[in-house]
Amino acid sequence: MSKDNKIADTYEVSPASGYAGDVSPATAWKILGDHKDAILIDVRTRAEWNYVGVPDLADFDKKPGLVEWQIFPSMQTNPQFVDALSGTLTDTAAPLLFLCRSGVRSVAAAKAMSAAGYSTCLNVADGFEGPLDSLGKRGATRGWKAAGLPWRQT
């Protein structure tokens, strides 16, 4: 049985097309804690990391990988994204958890790495801040921050 099946058999993973599936921020946290080889890859921009914050994985003696999917300020897709990650990730079956602001760019990143041969690419649904609420703001109801998971300002 492959690792992606073990992940799907053990954790709540919503099926998806083109990658291993979607997980809630709480499930992502559990996977990161339960699997030494699991890696969180934050695909937001440098500006977002600096001004909004980043997940804090110190409880697991880990740091998130920070690789922009889109390059700020042009927001063009990073043509080096797959090569940058492939150059540092040797285990193609390790759980890779992709995170962005609201769970859209991270889907694209998970699909790209799946197409590059990585079998356990998971999207962290609702991302770091979640979707806009009725007041046009993020972070209050869904996402990493709203789930009360550790994060820090850089």
JOZIPE-V654239 format. One record per residue. RES is the residue in one small letter. NEAR is the number of other ideal C-beta (glycine too) atoms within 8 Angstrom. Layout:
RES|NEAR, RES|NEAR
This chain:
m|4, s|8, k|10, d|10, n|8, k|9, i|14, a|10, d|6, t|5, y|9, e|6, v|12, s|8, p|5, a|11, s|4, g|7, y|13, a|13, g|11, d|11, v|16, s|10, p|13, a|8, t|11, a|15, w|10, k|9, i|15, l|13, g|8, d|6, h|9, k|3, d|7, a|12, i|12, l|14, i|14, d|14, v|13, r|13, t|10, r|8, a|8, e|11, w|13, n|7, y|6, v|9, g|10, v|10, p|12, d|8, l|12, a|7, d|7, f|7, d|5, k|9, k|4, p|12, g|10, l|9, v|11, e|12, w|13, q|10, i|9, f|10, p|4, s|5, m|7, q|6, t|8, n|11, p|4, q|6, f|14, v|9, d|7, a|10, l|12, s|8, g|6, t|7, l|11, t|4, d|6, t|8, a|9, a|13, p|12, l|14, l|15, f|15, l|16, c|15, r|12, s|11, g|13, v|9, r|11, s|15, v|13, a|10, a|15, a|17, k|11, a|10, m|14, s|13, a|7, a|8, g|6, y|12, s|11, t|13, c|14, l|18, n|15, v|17, a|10, d|13, g|15, f|16, e|12, g|15, p|7, l|5, d|10, s|3, l|4, g|5, k|7, r|11, g|8, a|7, t|5, r|7, g|15, w|15, k|12, a|12, a|11, g|4, l|10, p|8, w|10, r|7, q|3, t|6
